[in-house]
Amino acid sequence: MARKKRPAQRLKVVNPDCAGIDIGKDRHFVAVNPEHTEEPVRGFGAFTRDLEEMAAWLASCGVTKVAMESTSVYWIPVYETLDRAGFEVILVPPRMTKQIGGRKSDVLDCPWICQLMSYGLLRGAFRPGDAVCPLRSYARQMRRLTEDRSRCVLHMQKALTEMNVRLDSVISDITGVTEQRILRAIIDGERDPQRLGALRHRNIKADVDTIAASLQGTWRDEHLFALEQAMQRYDFLDQQIEDCEARVMAEIERLTPPDDPPPDGGAPDPAPGTTSGTASSRSANAATKYSGQEAALAQALSTKMGVDLTAIPAIGTGTALVIASEIGPDFSAFPSAQHFCSWLGVAPGTKISGGKNLPGKTPKVADPVGQALRMAAMAARRSETFIGAKHRGRLARMDTPVAIKATARELACLVYLMVTEGQEYVEQGIDAYEKRRLNRKFAQLDRQARKLGLQLVPAPQNDKTKNTMPSAA
């Protein structure tokens, strides 16, 4: 009897009214469904009038969803123009639209993107809402300026070393009060080591004579000129960073919703699953850990995000600002904490074959939030908290990069749960970790004793053997 042939399973079109755009520097190529127009592929320039013409042509073709590659920064004007025109724009990473061999060209790329999008094979990259984008731009600009300022410090240090002024051997921080006094006096023309050493702050451990001995240099004109220019760049960038901080604070205040008082004048009831602290109390608690401008920033971030992220050990105002500016308070784009960790690049590998994990590195993800959480995980090593003790335990049994990634994933899960559930972080303490570690150790010893036919019994308690482990009988 002849076997019945099963019908071949074909891909179903789920997005018939879609378009694909291949982004370029000076020209963009757009492809739509051939059934909607006689010219399914068209090229448009990069000027604003060309982008508006592109949006009008897509609307005339009945397109509702547009997919485009995230090519450099050339996609941003196209994205914003189409988004304002009412299209659903999907930003796709280039690795998801790689062509097969022999079909690589701009004219052929856009139909391929359109075809993949019509079958629902493309997933859009995360991009925060337009309300958060200005804050993200200001925060990124401030980080770039901070990196440039740190390079100015290296240039100043290089100029001092070339003059054999070994101030760094006596005082570690060249940006401190004493170092800035001495460097600015050197730029103003002071060369006497004793007078320069007398500018030390009272909290500096080194005495005046030691500092004066380190300030006996050659004082060559070319190195002094380099030192002066590095100091000028440092001051200029410092002022620009202050301007960015002011813009960041203004954007946070603009995005922060006002607190609505309860109608009866009393305290509002806490939502199910949340803590009883109000927004004002959370912001006040966040501000008590810092001082000055940093306290104001911590208070504003706590009010904007709805929770105090700086309550998590090793997460400071810098990391909280990165999270607030790159994502915002809306985490609805991530269905679960696992999706959030995967987007950050801190999730474990998922290459499995035959029930075993395959070796190999996970793909690198260039994400500012993931990088900030990794830096916070590195700082957790010196934290006398539950997370700090847990991270030190990981470092004892894992490679350092693996331990840092695991702690960063734990921090990411805490951030996700705090923002989505509205719960404040509760510190368990280092004693809780030690108690859990001892319980695991006792359980391991009990399993080993049972394999050998033995049984653990508690040791007699007295003053000398109060902290001994159970003995095997």
For each residue, the residues with C-beta under 8 A, 3 or more apart:
1:
2:
3:
4:
5:
6:
7:
8:
9:
10:
11: 119
12: 119
13: 16 118 119
14: 118 119 120
15: 18 65 117 118 119 120
16: 13 33 118
17: 33 36 62 63 64 65
18: 15 32 33 63 64 65 66 67 114 117 118
19: 30 31 32 58 61 63 65 66 67 114 117
20: 30 31 66 67 68 109 110 111 112 113 114 115 116 117
21: 28 29 30 31 66 67 68 69 78 110 113
22: 28 29 30 68 69 106 109 110 113
23: 28 68 69 70 71 74 75 78
24: 27 28 29 46 71 74 106
25: 46 72 74
26: 45 46
27: 24 43 44 45 46 106
28: 21 22 23 24 43 44 45 46 50 54 78
29: 21 22 24 41 42 43 44 106 107 109 110
30: 19 20 21 22 41 42 43 44 54 57 58 110
31: 19 20 21 40 41 110 111 113 114
32: 18 19 36 37 40 58 61 63 114
33: 16 17 18 36 40 61 114 118
34: 37 40
35:
36: 17 32 33 40 61 62 63
37: 32 34 40 61
38:
39: 42
40: 31 32 33 34 36 37 111
41: 29 30 31 107 110 111
42: 29 30 39 57
43: 27 28 29 30 107
44: 27 28 29 30 50 51 53 54
45: 26 27 28 50
46: 24 25 26 27 28 50 51 74 77
47: 50 51
48: 51 52 77 81
49: 52 53
50: 28 44 45 46 47 53 54
51: 44 46 47 48 54 55 77 78 81 82
52: 48 49 55 56 81
53: 44 49 50 56 57
54: 28 30 44 50 51 57 58 78 81 82
55: 51 52 58 59 81 82 85 87
56: 52 53 59 60
57: 30 42 53 54 60 61
58: 19 30 32 54 55 61 63 66 82 85 87
59: 55 56 62 63 85
60: 56 57
61: 19 32 33 36 37 57 58
62: 17 36 59
63: 17 18 19 32 36 58 59 66 87
64: 17 18 87 88
65: 15 17 18 19 87 88 89 90 117
66: 18 19 20 21 58 63 82 87 88 89 90
67: 18 19 20 21 89 90 92 113 114 116 117 122 124
68: 20 21 22 23 75 78 79 89 90 91 92 113
69: 21 22 23 75 92 93 94 97 109 113
70: 23 75 91 92 93 94 125
71: 23 24 74 75 94
72: 25 75
73: 76
74: 23 24 25 46 71 77 78
75: 23 68 69 70 71 72 78 79 91
76: 73 79 80
77: 46 48 51 74 80 81
78: 21 23 28 51 54 68 74 75 81 82
79: 68 75 76 82 83 89 91 127
80: 76 77 83 84
81: 48 51 52 54 55 77 78 84 85
82: 51 54 55 58 66 78 79 85 87 89
83: 79 80 87 89 130
84: 80 81
85: 55 58 59 81 82
86:
87: 55 58 63 64 65 66 82 83
88: 64 65 66
89: 65 66 67 68 79 82 83
90: 65 66 67 68 117 122 123 124
91: 68 70 75 79 124 125 127
92: 67 68 69 70 96 97 113 122 123 124 125
93: 69 70 96 97 125
94: 69 70 71 97 98
95: 98
96: 92 93 116 122 123
97: 69 92 93 94 109 112 113 116 122
98: 94 95
99: 103 104 108 109 112
100: 103
101: 104
102:
103: 99 100 108 112
104: 99 101 108 109
105: 108 109
106: 22 24 27 29 109 110
107: 29 41 43 110
108: 99 103 104 105 111 112
109: 20 22 29 69 97 99 104 105 106 112 113
110: 20 21 22 29 30 31 41 106 107 113 114
111: 20 31 40 41 108 114 115
112: 20 97 99 103 108 109 115 116
113: 20 21 22 31 67 68 69 92 97 109 110 116 117 122
114: 18 19 20 31 32 33 67 110 111 117 118
115: 20 111 112 118 119
116: 20 67 96 97 112 113 119 121 122
117: 15 18 19 20 65 67 90 113 114 120 121 122
118: 13 14 15 16 18 33 114 115
119: 11 12 13 14 15 115 116
120: 14 15 117
121: 116 117
122: 67 90 92 96 97 113 116 117
123: 90 92 96
124: 67 90 91 92
125: 70 91 92 93
126: 327 333 334 343
127: 79 91
128: 132 133 136 326 327 328 330
129: 132 133 328 330
130: 83 133
131: 134 255 328
132: 128 129 135 136 255 325 327 328
133: 128 129 130 136 137
134: 131 137 138 251
135: 132 138 139 248 251 252 255 324 325 328
136: 128 132 133 139 140 325 326
137: 133 134 140 141
138: 134 135 141 142 244 247 248 251 325
139: 135 136 142 143 244 248 321 322 325 326
140: 136 137 143 144 325 368
141: 137 138 144 145 244
142: 138 139 145 146 241 244 245 248
143: 139 140 146 147 368
144: 140 141 147 148
145: 141 142 148 149 237 240 241 244
146: 142 143 149 150 241
147: 143 144 150 151
148: 144 145 151 152 233 237
149: 145 146 152 153 234 237 238 241
150: 146 147 153 154
151: 147 148 154 155
152: 148 149 155 156 230 231 233 234 237
153: 149 150 156 157 174 175 234
154: 150 151 157 158
155: 151 152 158 159 226 230 233
156: 152 153 159 160 174 183 227 230 231 234
157: 153 154 160 161 168 174
158: 154 155 161 162 226
159: 155 156 162 163 223 224 226 227 230
160: 156 157 163 165 166 167 168 217 227
161: 157 158 164 165 166 168
162: 158 159 220 223 226
163: 159 160 217 218 219 220 223 224 227
164: 161 216 217 218
165: 160 161 186 214 215 216 217
166: 160 161 169 170 214
167: 160 170 171 174 179 182 211 214 215
168: 157 160 161 171 172 174
169: 166 214
170: 166 167 206 210 211 214
171: 167 168 174 176 178 179 204 206 211
172: 168
173: 176 179
174: 153 156 157 167 168 171 179 183
175: 153 179 180
176: 171 173 179 180 201
177: 180 181 201
178: 171 181 182 199 200 201 204
179: 167 171 173 174 175 176 182 183
180: 175 176 177 183 184
181: 177 178 184 185 199
182: 167 178 179 185 186 196 199 211 215
183: 156 174 179 180 186 187 227 231
184: 180 181 187 188 231
185: 181 182 188 190 195 196 199
186: 165 182 183 189 190 191 196 224 227
187: 183 184 224 227 228 231
188: 184 185
189: 186
190: 185 186 195 196
191: 186 219
192: 195 196
193: 196 197 211 212 213 215 216
194: 197 198 208 212
195: 185 190 192 198 199
196: 182 185 186 190 192 193 199 211 212 215
197: 193 194 200 208 209 210 211 212 215
198: 194 195 208
199: 178 181 182 185 195 196
200: 178 197 204 206 208 211
201: 176 177 178 204
202:
203:
204: 171 178 200 201 211
205:
206: 170 171 200 210 211
207: 210 211
208: 194 197 198 200 211 212
209: 197 212 213
210: 170 197 206 207 213 214
211: 167 170 171 182 193 196 197 200 204 206 207 208 214 215
212: 193 194 196 197 208 209 215 216
213: 193 209 210 216
214: 165 166 167 169 170 210 211
215: 165 167 182 193 196 197 211 212
216: 164 165 193 212 213
217: 160 163 164 165
218: 163 164 223
219: 163 191 223 224
220: 162 163 223 224
221: 224 225
222: 225 226
223: 159 162 163 218 219 220 226 227
224: 159 163 186 187 219 220 221 227 228
225: 221 222 228 229
226: 155 158 159 162 222 223 229 230
227: 156 159 160 163 183 186 187 223 224 230 231
228: 187 224 225 231 232
229: 225 226 232 233
230: 152 155 156 159 226 227 233 234
231: 152 156 183 184 187 227 228 234 235
232: 228 229 235 236
233: 148 152 155 229 230 236 237
234: 149 152 153 156 230 231 237 238
235: 231 232 238 239
236: 232 233 239 240
237: 145 148 149 152 233 234 240 241
238: 149 234 235 241 242
239: 235 236 242 243
240: 145 236 237 243 244
241: 142 145 146 149 237 238 244 245
242: 238 239 245 246
243: 239 240 246 247
244: 138 139 141 142 145 240 241 247 248
245: 142 241 242 248 249 293 297
246: 242 243 249 250
247: 138 243 244 250 251
248: 135 138 139 142 244 245 251 252 297 321 325
249: 245 246 252 253 296 297 300
250: 246 247 253 254
251: 134 135 138 247 248 254 255
252: 135 248 249 255 256 297 300 301 304 324
253: 249 250 256 300
254: 250 251
255: 131 132 135 251 252 304 328
256: 252 253 300 303 304
257:
258:
259: 278 279 280
260:
261: 265
262: 265 266 267 268
263:
264:
265: 261 262
266: 262
267: 262 278
268: 262 278
269:
270: 274 275 276
271: 274 422
272:
273: 421 422 423
274: 270 271 421 422 423
275: 270 422 423 424
276: 270
277: 281 282 285 424
278: 259 267 268 281 282
279: 259 282 283 302 303 306
280: 259 283 284
281: 277 278 284 285
282: 277 278 279 285 286 302 303 307 308 424
283: 279 280 286 287 298 299 300 302 303 308
284: 280 281 287 288 299
285: 277 281 282 288 289 302 308 311
286: 282 283 289 290 295 298 299 301 302 308 310 311
287: 283 284 290 295 296 298 299
288: 284 285 295
289: 285 286 295 298 310
290: 286 287 294 295 297 298 310 317
291: 294 295
292: 295 296
293: 245 296 297
294: 290 291 297 298 317
295: 286 287 288 289 290 291 292 298 299
296: 249 287 292 293 299 300
297: 245 248 249 252 290 293 294 300 301 317 321
298: 283 286 287 289 290 294 295 301 302 308 310 317 320
299: 283 284 286 287 295 296 302 303
300: 249 252 253 256 283 296 297 303 304
301: 252 286 297 298 304 305 309 310 317 320 321 324
302: 279 282 283 285 286 298 299 305 307 308 309 310
303: 256 279 282 283 299 300 306
304: 252 255 256 300 301 324 329
305: 301 302 309 320 323 324 329 419
306: 279 303 329 419 422
307: 282 302 311 418 419 422 423 424 425
308: 282 283 285 286 298 302 311 424 425
309: 301 302 305 312 315 319 320 323 415 418 419
310: 286 289 290 298 301 302 315 316 317 320
311: 285 286 307 308 424 425 427
312: 309 315 387 411 414 415 418 425
313: 380 383 385 386 387 388 427
314: 376 377 379 380 383 387 388 411
315: 309 310 312 319 320 376 411 415
316: 310 319 320 376
317: 290 294 297 298 301 310 320 321
318: 321 322 372
319: 309 315 316 322 323 372 373 375 376
320: 298 301 305 309 310 315 316 317 323 324
321: 139 248 297 301 317 318 324 325
322: 139 318 319 325 326 368 369 372
323: 305 309 319 320 326 327 369 372 415
324: 135 252 301 304 305 320 321 327 328 329
325: 132 135 136 138 139 140 248 321 322 328
326: 128 136 139 322 323 367 368 369
327: 126 128 132 323 324 330 331 369
328: 128 129 131 132 135 255 324 325
329: 304 305 306 324 419
330: 128 129 327 333
331: 327 334 340 416 419 420
332:
333: 126 330
334: 126 331 337 339 340 343 416
335: 339
336: 339 340
337: 334 340 341 412 413 416 417
338: 341 342 347
339: 334 335 336 342 343
340: 331 334 336 337 343 344 412 413 416
341: 337 338 344 346 347 409 412 413 416
342: 338 339 345 347
343: 126 334 339 340 365 367
344: 340 341 347 365 367 369 370 373 408 412
345: 342 362 363 364 365 367 370
346: 341 370 373 374 405 408 409 412
347: 338 341 342 344 350 362 409
348: 362 409
349: 357 358 360 361 362
350: 347
351: 357 358 360
352: 355 356 357 358
353: 356 358
354:
355: 352
356: 352 353
357: 349 351 352
358: 349 351 352 353
359:
360: 349 351
361: 349 364
362: 345 347 348 349
363: 345
364: 345 361
365: 343 344 345 370
366: 371
367: 326 343 344 345 370 371
368: 140 143 322 326 371 372
369: 322 323 326 327 344 372 373
370: 344 345 346 365 367 373 374 408 412
371: 366 367 368 374 375
372: 318 319 322 323 368 369 375 376
373: 319 344 346 369 370 376 377 408 411 412 415
374: 346 370 371 377 378 404 405 408
375: 319 371 372 378 379
376: 314 315 316 319 372 373 379 380 408 411
377: 314 373 374 380 391 404 405 407 408 411
378: 374 375 381 404
379: 314 375 376 382 383
380: 313 314 376 377 383 385 387 388 391 407 411
381: 378 388 391 392 395
382: 379 388
383: 313 314 379 380 387 388 391
384: 388 389 430
385: 313 380 388 389 427 429 430
386: 313 389 390 427 428 429 430 432 433
387: 312 313 314 380 383 390 391 407 410 411
388: 313 314 380 381 382 383 384 385 391 392 430
389: 384 385 386 392 393 430 433 434
390: 386 387 393 394 407 410 433
391: 377 380 381 383 387 388 394 395 403 407
392: 381 388 389 395 396
393: 389 390 396 397 433 437
394: 390 391 397 398 402 403 406 407
395: 381 391 392 398 400 403
396: 392 393
397: 393 394
398: 394 395 402 403 406
399: 402 403
400: 395 403 404
401: 404 405
402: 394 398 399 405 406
403: 391 394 395 398 399 400 406 407
404: 374 377 378 400 401 407 408
405: 346 374 377 401 402 408 409
406: 394 398 402 403 409 410
407: 377 380 387 390 391 394 403 404 410 411
408: 344 346 370 373 374 376 377 404 405 411 412
409: 341 346 347 348 405 406 412 413
410: 387 390 406 407 413 414
411: 312 314 315 373 376 377 380 387 407 408 414 415
412: 337 340 341 344 346 370 373 408 409 415 416
413: 337 340 341 409 410 416 417
414: 312 410 411 417 418 425
415: 309 312 315 323 373 411 412 418 419
416: 331 334 337 340 341 412 413 419 420
417: 337 413 414 420 421 423
418: 307 309 312 414 415 421 422 423 424 425
419: 305 306 307 309 329 331 415 416 422
420: 331 416 417
421: 273 274 417 418
422: 271 273 274 275 306 307 418 419
423: 273 274 275 307 417 418
424: 275 277 282 307 308 311 418
425: 307 308 311 312 414 418
426:
427: 311 313 385 386
428: 386 432 433
429: 385 386 432 433
430: 384 385 386 388 389 433 434
431: 434 435
432: 386 428 429 435 436
433: 386 389 390 393 428 429 430 436 437
434: 389 430 431 437 438
435: 431 432 438 439
436: 432 433 439 440
437: 393 433 434 440 441
438: 434 435 441 442
439: 435 436 442 443
440: 436 437 443 444
441: 437 438 444 445 469
442: 438 439 445 446 456 469 470
443: 439 440 446 447
444: 440 441 447 448
445: 441 442 448 449 456 469 470 472
446: 442 443 449 450 456
447: 443 444 450 451
448: 444 445 451 452
449: 445 446 452 454 455 456 472
450: 446 447 453 454 455
451: 447 448
452: 448 449 472
453: 450
454: 449 450 472 473
455: 449 450 472 473
456: 442 445 446 449 470 471 472 473
457: 470 471 472 473
458: 461 470
459: 465 468 469 470 471
460: 465
461: 458 465 466
462: 465 466
463: 466
464:
465: 459 460 461 462 468
466: 461 462 463
467:
468: 459 465 471
469: 441 442 445 459
470: 442 445 456 457 458 459
471: 456 457 459 468
472: 445 449 452 454 455 456 457
473: 454 455 456 457
